[in-house]
Amino acid sequence: MIITPILVILLVVVFILLFLFLKTVDERKWLTGIISLVLTPFVYFYMLYPFINIVSNYHHQKYFDSEAWLEKPALRYEMIDSTIETDTLKGKTKSEIEALLGKAEWLTWDDAKKAHDPNKWNYGLGIEPGAFTDEKSNVEITFTNNKVSTLKAYTEPITFDDVEKE
């Protein structure tokens, strides 16, 4: 475990809160201090830390790996930031992209043509973890002259199919 300033500050806050709470139960300050000192790590690591992990939407960043992309589509969101920043896919042809990422999951709709645009491929990236996550991530790959010109990550609301009741 790495001791960081945030960890120390949170431990001090938990200690103070425990001390104030236990002071209402018992007036002996020395006993309240010892109990607070002993309970602080337990309260922090078994109550506060898990709560912070549930509420926050932090996730690990990974480098692009074609095999992981194909095998675990729900975890693609971990790779997309690195892929966009490093231009890993930029300049690749449609056939190379299909070999790396698989067939396009859907094509972008073009209102001007009233048809799907074969030069804009979309892939689902999965849902980032977090207690209040209500959006799923996707990426749109735009081709110009049969080569990748841009990758654009975007989110959209999670929708569930309505099941008709009979």
Rosetta constraint file for C-alpha pairs under 8 A:
AtomPair CA 3 CA 7 HARMONIC 6.31 0.50
AtomPair CA 3 CA 8 HARMONIC 7.11 0.50
AtomPair CA 4 CA 8 HARMONIC 6.40 0.50
AtomPair CA 5 CA 9 HARMONIC 6.09 0.50
AtomPair CA 6 CA 10 HARMONIC 6.06 0.50
AtomPair CA 7 CA 11 HARMONIC 6.08 0.50
AtomPair CA 8 CA 12 HARMONIC 6.17 0.50
AtomPair CA 9 CA 13 HARMONIC 6.20 0.50
AtomPair CA 10 CA 14 HARMONIC 6.12 0.50
AtomPair CA 10 CA 44 HARMONIC 7.96 0.50
AtomPair CA 11 CA 15 HARMONIC 6.05 0.50
AtomPair CA 11 CA 40 HARMONIC 6.79 0.50
AtomPair CA 11 CA 41 HARMONIC 7.35 0.50
AtomPair CA 11 CA 44 HARMONIC 6.76 0.50
AtomPair CA 12 CA 16 HARMONIC 6.14 0.50
AtomPair CA 13 CA 17 HARMONIC 6.16 0.50
AtomPair CA 14 CA 18 HARMONIC 6.04 0.50
AtomPair CA 14 CA 40 HARMONIC 6.16 0.50
AtomPair CA 14 CA 43 HARMONIC 7.52 0.50
AtomPair CA 14 CA 44 HARMONIC 6.82 0.50
AtomPair CA 15 CA 19 HARMONIC 5.95 0.50
AtomPair CA 15 CA 36 HARMONIC 5.95 0.50
AtomPair CA 15 CA 37 HARMONIC 6.66 0.50
AtomPair CA 15 CA 40 HARMONIC 5.44 0.50
AtomPair CA 16 CA 20 HARMONIC 6.10 0.50
AtomPair CA 17 CA 21 HARMONIC 6.13 0.50
AtomPair CA 18 CA 22 HARMONIC 5.96 0.50
AtomPair CA 18 CA 36 HARMONIC 5.65 0.50
AtomPair CA 18 CA 40 HARMONIC 7.28 0.50
AtomPair CA 19 CA 23 HARMONIC 5.95 0.50
AtomPair CA 19 CA 32 HARMONIC 6.21 0.50
AtomPair CA 19 CA 33 HARMONIC 6.33 0.50
AtomPair CA 19 CA 36 HARMONIC 5.47 0.50
AtomPair CA 20 CA 24 HARMONIC 6.82 0.50
AtomPair CA 21 CA 25 HARMONIC 7.17 0.50
AtomPair CA 22 CA 26 HARMONIC 6.30 0.50
AtomPair CA 22 CA 32 HARMONIC 5.94 0.50
AtomPair CA 22 CA 36 HARMONIC 7.56 0.50
AtomPair CA 23 CA 27 HARMONIC 5.68 0.50
AtomPair CA 23 CA 28 HARMONIC 7.63 0.50
AtomPair CA 23 CA 29 HARMONIC 7.10 0.50
AtomPair CA 23 CA 32 HARMONIC 6.22 0.50
AtomPair CA 26 CA 32 HARMONIC 6.96 0.50
AtomPair CA 27 CA 32 HARMONIC 7.67 0.50
AtomPair CA 28 CA 32 HARMONIC 6.19 0.50
AtomPair CA 29 CA 33 HARMONIC 5.92 0.50
AtomPair CA 30 CA 34 HARMONIC 6.29 0.50
AtomPair CA 31 CA 35 HARMONIC 6.15 0.50
AtomPair CA 32 CA 36 HARMONIC 5.97 0.50
AtomPair CA 33 CA 37 HARMONIC 6.02 0.50
AtomPair CA 34 CA 38 HARMONIC 6.21 0.50
AtomPair CA 35 CA 39 HARMONIC 6.00 0.50
AtomPair CA 36 CA 40 HARMONIC 5.79 0.50
AtomPair CA 37 CA 41 HARMONIC 7.85 0.50
AtomPair CA 38 CA 42 HARMONIC 7.77 0.50
AtomPair CA 39 CA 43 HARMONIC 6.09 0.50
AtomPair CA 40 CA 44 HARMONIC 5.99 0.50
AtomPair CA 41 CA 45 HARMONIC 5.97 0.50
AtomPair CA 42 CA 46 HARMONIC 5.66 0.50
AtomPair CA 42 CA 47 HARMONIC 7.67 0.50
AtomPair CA 43 CA 47 HARMONIC 5.25 0.50
AtomPair CA 43 CA 48 HARMONIC 6.59 0.50
AtomPair CA 44 CA 48 HARMONIC 4.87 0.50
AtomPair CA 44 CA 49 HARMONIC 5.83 0.50
AtomPair CA 45 CA 49 HARMONIC 5.22 0.50
AtomPair CA 45 CA 50 HARMONIC 7.06 0.50
AtomPair CA 46 CA 50 HARMONIC 6.41 0.50
AtomPair CA 47 CA 51 HARMONIC 6.25 0.50
AtomPair CA 48 CA 52 HARMONIC 6.20 0.50
AtomPair CA 49 CA 53 HARMONIC 6.33 0.50
AtomPair CA 50 CA 54 HARMONIC 6.23 0.50
AtomPair CA 51 CA 55 HARMONIC 6.25 0.50
AtomPair CA 52 CA 56 HARMONIC 5.93 0.50
AtomPair CA 53 CA 57 HARMONIC 7.55 0.50
AtomPair CA 53 CA 58 HARMONIC 7.83 0.50
AtomPair CA 53 CA 130 HARMONIC 7.81 0.50
AtomPair CA 54 CA 130 HARMONIC 5.72 0.50
AtomPair CA 54 CA 131 HARMONIC 5.54 0.50
AtomPair CA 55 CA 130 HARMONIC 5.69 0.50
AtomPair CA 55 CA 131 HARMONIC 5.13 0.50
AtomPair CA 55 CA 132 HARMONIC 6.99 0.50
AtomPair CA 56 CA 130 HARMONIC 5.75 0.50
AtomPair CA 56 CA 131 HARMONIC 7.38 0.50
AtomPair CA 57 CA 128 HARMONIC 6.78 0.50
AtomPair CA 57 CA 129 HARMONIC 5.59 0.50
AtomPair CA 57 CA 130 HARMONIC 4.55 0.50
AtomPair CA 57 CA 131 HARMONIC 7.74 0.50
AtomPair CA 57 CA 133 HARMONIC 7.84 0.50
AtomPair CA 58 CA 129 HARMONIC 7.50 0.50
AtomPair CA 58 CA 130 HARMONIC 7.76 0.50
AtomPair CA 59 CA 78 HARMONIC 6.99 0.50
AtomPair CA 59 CA 128 HARMONIC 7.33 0.50
AtomPair CA 59 CA 129 HARMONIC 7.20 0.50
AtomPair CA 60 CA 78 HARMONIC 6.06 0.50
AtomPair CA 61 CA 78 HARMONIC 4.81 0.50
AtomPair CA 61 CA 79 HARMONIC 6.11 0.50
AtomPair CA 61 CA 81 HARMONIC 7.45 0.50
AtomPair CA 61 CA 82 HARMONIC 7.32 0.50
AtomPair CA 62 CA 78 HARMONIC 5.45 0.50
AtomPair CA 62 CA 79 HARMONIC 4.85 0.50
AtomPair CA 62 CA 82 HARMONIC 6.92 0.50
AtomPair CA 63 CA 79 HARMONIC 5.39 0.50
AtomPair CA 63 CA 82 HARMONIC 5.73 0.50
AtomPair CA 63 CA 83 HARMONIC 6.85 0.50
AtomPair CA 64 CA 69 HARMONIC 7.68 0.50
AtomPair CA 64 CA 79 HARMONIC 5.20 0.50
AtomPair CA 64 CA 80 HARMONIC 7.25 0.50
AtomPair CA 64 CA 82 HARMONIC 6.91 0.50
AtomPair CA 64 CA 83 HARMONIC 5.80 0.50
AtomPair CA 64 CA 88 HARMONIC 7.75 0.50
AtomPair CA 65 CA 69 HARMONIC 6.13 0.50
AtomPair CA 65 CA 79 HARMONIC 7.78 0.50
AtomPair CA 66 CA 70 HARMONIC 6.29 0.50
AtomPair CA 66 CA 100 HARMONIC 5.25 0.50
AtomPair CA 66 CA 101 HARMONIC 6.30 0.50
AtomPair CA 67 CA 71 HARMONIC 6.09 0.50
AtomPair CA 67 CA 100 HARMONIC 7.96 0.50
AtomPair CA 68 CA 72 HARMONIC 5.61 0.50
AtomPair CA 68 CA 73 HARMONIC 7.77 0.50
AtomPair CA 68 CA 76 HARMONIC 7.98 0.50
AtomPair CA 69 CA 73 HARMONIC 5.73 0.50
AtomPair CA 69 CA 75 HARMONIC 7.67 0.50
AtomPair CA 69 CA 76 HARMONIC 5.91 0.50
AtomPair CA 69 CA 101 HARMONIC 6.55 0.50
AtomPair CA 70 CA 101 HARMONIC 6.37 0.50
AtomPair CA 70 CA 102 HARMONIC 6.91 0.50
AtomPair CA 72 CA 76 HARMONIC 7.05 0.50
AtomPair CA 73 CA 124 HARMONIC 7.36 0.50
AtomPair CA 73 CA 125 HARMONIC 6.41 0.50
AtomPair CA 73 CA 126 HARMONIC 6.61 0.50
AtomPair CA 74 CA 124 HARMONIC 7.94 0.50
AtomPair CA 74 CA 125 HARMONIC 6.11 0.50
AtomPair CA 74 CA 126 HARMONIC 4.20 0.50
AtomPair CA 74 CA 127 HARMONIC 6.83 0.50
AtomPair CA 75 CA 79 HARMONIC 7.79 0.50
AtomPair CA 75 CA 125 HARMONIC 6.64 0.50
AtomPair CA 75 CA 126 HARMONIC 5.94 0.50
AtomPair CA 75 CA 127 HARMONIC 7.90 0.50
AtomPair CA 76 CA 80 HARMONIC 6.47 0.50
AtomPair CA 76 CA 124 HARMONIC 7.80 0.50
AtomPair CA 76 CA 125 HARMONIC 4.62 0.50
AtomPair CA 76 CA 126 HARMONIC 6.30 0.50
AtomPair CA 77 CA 81 HARMONIC 7.61 0.50
AtomPair CA 77 CA 125 HARMONIC 4.84 0.50
AtomPair CA 77 CA 126 HARMONIC 6.10 0.50
AtomPair CA 77 CA 127 HARMONIC 7.48 0.50
AtomPair CA 77 CA 128 HARMONIC 6.91 0.50
AtomPair CA 77 CA 137 HARMONIC 6.83 0.50
AtomPair CA 79 CA 83 HARMONIC 6.21 0.50
AtomPair CA 80 CA 84 HARMONIC 6.11 0.50
AtomPair CA 80 CA 125 HARMONIC 7.91 0.50
AtomPair CA 80 CA 153 HARMONIC 7.64 0.50
AtomPair CA 81 CA 85 HARMONIC 6.14 0.50
AtomPair CA 82 CA 86 HARMONIC 5.98 0.50
AtomPair CA 83 CA 87 HARMONIC 6.02 0.50
AtomPair CA 83 CA 88 HARMONIC 5.35 0.50
AtomPair CA 83 CA 89 HARMONIC 7.10 0.50
AtomPair CA 84 CA 88 HARMONIC 6.92 0.50
AtomPair CA 84 CA 89 HARMONIC 7.89 0.50
AtomPair CA 84 CA 151 HARMONIC 6.35 0.50
AtomPair CA 84 CA 152 HARMONIC 7.86 0.50
AtomPair CA 89 CA 97 HARMONIC 7.47 0.50
AtomPair CA 89 CA 148 HARMONIC 6.82 0.50
AtomPair CA 90 CA 147 HARMONIC 7.50 0.50
AtomPair CA 90 CA 148 HARMONIC 5.01 0.50
AtomPair CA 90 CA 149 HARMONIC 5.94 0.50
AtomPair CA 90 CA 150 HARMONIC 6.89 0.50
AtomPair CA 90 CA 151 HARMONIC 7.96 0.50
AtomPair CA 91 CA 147 HARMONIC 5.12 0.50
AtomPair CA 91 CA 148 HARMONIC 4.90 0.50
AtomPair CA 91 CA 149 HARMONIC 6.44 0.50
AtomPair CA 92 CA 96 HARMONIC 5.95 0.50
AtomPair CA 92 CA 97 HARMONIC 6.47 0.50
AtomPair CA 92 CA 147 HARMONIC 5.27 0.50
AtomPair CA 92 CA 148 HARMONIC 5.51 0.50
AtomPair CA 93 CA 97 HARMONIC 6.22 0.50
AtomPair CA 93 CA 146 HARMONIC 5.58 0.50
AtomPair CA 93 CA 147 HARMONIC 4.41 0.50
AtomPair CA 93 CA 148 HARMONIC 6.39 0.50
AtomPair CA 94 CA 98 HARMONIC 6.06 0.50
AtomPair CA 94 CA 143 HARMONIC 7.71 0.50
AtomPair CA 94 CA 146 HARMONIC 6.07 0.50
AtomPair CA 94 CA 147 HARMONIC 6.45 0.50
AtomPair CA 94 CA 148 HARMONIC 7.53 0.50
AtomPair CA 95 CA 99 HARMONIC 6.19 0.50
AtomPair CA 96 CA 100 HARMONIC 6.21 0.50
AtomPair CA 97 CA 101 HARMONIC 5.70 0.50
AtomPair CA 97 CA 102 HARMONIC 7.16 0.50
AtomPair CA 98 CA 102 HARMONIC 4.52 0.50
AtomPair CA 98 CA 103 HARMONIC 5.22 0.50
AtomPair CA 98 CA 104 HARMONIC 7.29 0.50
AtomPair CA 104 CA 121 HARMONIC 5.44 0.50
AtomPair CA 104 CA 122 HARMONIC 5.96 0.50
AtomPair CA 104 CA 123 HARMONIC 6.34 0.50
AtomPair CA 105 CA 121 HARMONIC 7.31 0.50
AtomPair CA 105 CA 122 HARMONIC 5.88 0.50
AtomPair CA 105 CA 123 HARMONIC 5.34 0.50
AtomPair CA 105 CA 124 HARMONIC 7.40 0.50
AtomPair CA 106 CA 121 HARMONIC 6.20 0.50
AtomPair CA 106 CA 122 HARMONIC 5.31 0.50
AtomPair CA 106 CA 123 HARMONIC 6.96 0.50
AtomPair CA 107 CA 116 HARMONIC 5.70 0.50
AtomPair CA 107 CA 117 HARMONIC 6.02 0.50
AtomPair CA 107 CA 118 HARMONIC 6.32 0.50
AtomPair CA 107 CA 119 HARMONIC 7.90 0.50
AtomPair CA 107 CA 120 HARMONIC 5.76 0.50
AtomPair CA 107 CA 121 HARMONIC 4.87 0.50
AtomPair CA 107 CA 122 HARMONIC 5.83 0.50
AtomPair CA 108 CA 116 HARMONIC 5.64 0.50
AtomPair CA 108 CA 117 HARMONIC 5.57 0.50
AtomPair CA 108 CA 118 HARMONIC 7.77 0.50
AtomPair CA 108 CA 120 HARMONIC 5.55 0.50
AtomPair CA 108 CA 121 HARMONIC 6.50 0.50
AtomPair CA 108 CA 122 HARMONIC 6.91 0.50
AtomPair CA 108 CA 140 HARMONIC 7.98 0.50
AtomPair CA 109 CA 114 HARMONIC 7.33 0.50
AtomPair CA 109 CA 115 HARMONIC 5.92 0.50
AtomPair CA 109 CA 116 HARMONIC 4.40 0.50
AtomPair CA 109 CA 117 HARMONIC 5.93 0.50
AtomPair CA 110 CA 114 HARMONIC 5.75 0.50
AtomPair CA 110 CA 115 HARMONIC 5.60 0.50
AtomPair CA 110 CA 116 HARMONIC 5.64 0.50
AtomPair CA 110 CA 117 HARMONIC 5.78 0.50
AtomPair CA 111 CA 115 HARMONIC 6.94 0.50
AtomPair CA 119 CA 141 HARMONIC 7.97 0.50
AtomPair CA 119 CA 142 HARMONIC 5.75 0.50
AtomPair CA 119 CA 143 HARMONIC 4.97 0.50
AtomPair CA 119 CA 144 HARMONIC 7.17 0.50
AtomPair CA 119 CA 146 HARMONIC 7.73 0.50
AtomPair CA 120 CA 140 HARMONIC 6.36 0.50
AtomPair CA 120 CA 141 HARMONIC 5.53 0.50
AtomPair CA 120 CA 142 HARMONIC 4.56 0.50
AtomPair CA 120 CA 143 HARMONIC 6.35 0.50
AtomPair CA 121 CA 140 HARMONIC 5.64 0.50
AtomPair CA 121 CA 141 HARMONIC 5.12 0.50
AtomPair CA 121 CA 142 HARMONIC 6.56 0.50
AtomPair CA 122 CA 138 HARMONIC 6.94 0.50
AtomPair CA 122 CA 139 HARMONIC 5.62 0.50
AtomPair CA 122 CA 140 HARMONIC 4.49 0.50
AtomPair CA 122 CA 141 HARMONIC 6.22 0.50
AtomPair CA 123 CA 138 HARMONIC 5.72 0.50
AtomPair CA 123 CA 139 HARMONIC 5.47 0.50
AtomPair CA 123 CA 140 HARMONIC 6.73 0.50
AtomPair CA 124 CA 136 HARMONIC 7.90 0.50
AtomPair CA 124 CA 137 HARMONIC 6.35 0.50
AtomPair CA 124 CA 138 HARMONIC 4.45 0.50
AtomPair CA 124 CA 139 HARMONIC 6.58 0.50
AtomPair CA 125 CA 136 HARMONIC 7.35 0.50
AtomPair CA 125 CA 137 HARMONIC 5.10 0.50
AtomPair CA 125 CA 138 HARMONIC 4.93 0.50
AtomPair CA 125 CA 139 HARMONIC 6.94 0.50
AtomPair CA 126 CA 136 HARMONIC 5.88 0.50
AtomPair CA 126 CA 137 HARMONIC 5.75 0.50
AtomPair CA 126 CA 138 HARMONIC 7.38 0.50
AtomPair CA 127 CA 133 HARMONIC 7.68 0.50
AtomPair CA 127 CA 135 HARMONIC 6.85 0.50
AtomPair CA 127 CA 136 HARMONIC 4.66 0.50
AtomPair CA 127 CA 137 HARMONIC 6.13 0.50
AtomPair CA 128 CA 133 HARMONIC 7.04 0.50
AtomPair CA 128 CA 136 HARMONIC 7.11 0.50
AtomPair CA 128 CA 137 HARMONIC 7.56 0.50
AtomPair CA 129 CA 133 HARMONIC 6.86 0.50
AtomPair CA 134 CA 157 HARMONIC 5.99 0.50
AtomPair CA 134 CA 158 HARMONIC 5.78 0.50
AtomPair CA 135 CA 155 HARMONIC 6.00 0.50
AtomPair CA 135 CA 156 HARMONIC 5.32 0.50
AtomPair CA 135 CA 157 HARMONIC 4.29 0.50
AtomPair CA 135 CA 158 HARMONIC 5.05 0.50
AtomPair CA 136 CA 155 HARMONIC 5.47 0.50
AtomPair CA 136 CA 156 HARMONIC 5.61 0.50
AtomPair CA 136 CA 157 HARMONIC 6.23 0.50
AtomPair CA 136 CA 158 HARMONIC 5.83 0.50
AtomPair CA 137 CA 153 HARMONIC 7.08 0.50
AtomPair CA 137 CA 154 HARMONIC 5.85 0.50
AtomPair CA 137 CA 155 HARMONIC 4.43 0.50
AtomPair CA 137 CA 156 HARMONIC 6.65 0.50
AtomPair CA 138 CA 153 HARMONIC 5.72 0.50
AtomPair CA 138 CA 154 HARMONIC 5.39 0.50
AtomPair CA 138 CA 155 HARMONIC 5.90 0.50
AtomPair CA 138 CA 156 HARMONIC 7.79 0.50
AtomPair CA 139 CA 151 HARMONIC 6.66 0.50
AtomPair CA 139 CA 152 HARMONIC 5.47 0.50
AtomPair CA 139 CA 153 HARMONIC 4.23 0.50
AtomPair CA 139 CA 154 HARMONIC 6.03 0.50
AtomPair CA 140 CA 151 HARMONIC 5.71 0.50
AtomPair CA 140 CA 152 HARMONIC 5.15 0.50
AtomPair CA 140 CA 153 HARMONIC 6.35 0.50
AtomPair CA 140 CA 154 HARMONIC 7.77 0.50
AtomPair CA 141 CA 148 HARMONIC 6.74 0.50
AtomPair CA 141 CA 149 HARMONIC 7.70 0.50
AtomPair CA 141 CA 150 HARMONIC 5.94 0.50
AtomPair CA 141 CA 151 HARMONIC 4.64 0.50
AtomPair CA 141 CA 152 HARMONIC 6.56 0.50
AtomPair CA 142 CA 148 HARMONIC 5.83 0.50
AtomPair CA 142 CA 149 HARMONIC 5.75 0.50
AtomPair CA 142 CA 150 HARMONIC 5.24 0.50
AtomPair CA 142 CA 151 HARMONIC 6.40 0.50
AtomPair CA 143 CA 147 HARMONIC 5.05 0.50
AtomPair CA 143 CA 148 HARMONIC 4.41 0.50
AtomPair CA 143 CA 149 HARMONIC 5.39 0.50
AtomPair CA 143 CA 150 HARMONIC 7.22 0.50
AtomPair CA 144 CA 148 HARMONIC 6.33 0.50
AtomPair CA 144 CA 149 HARMONIC 5.81 0.50
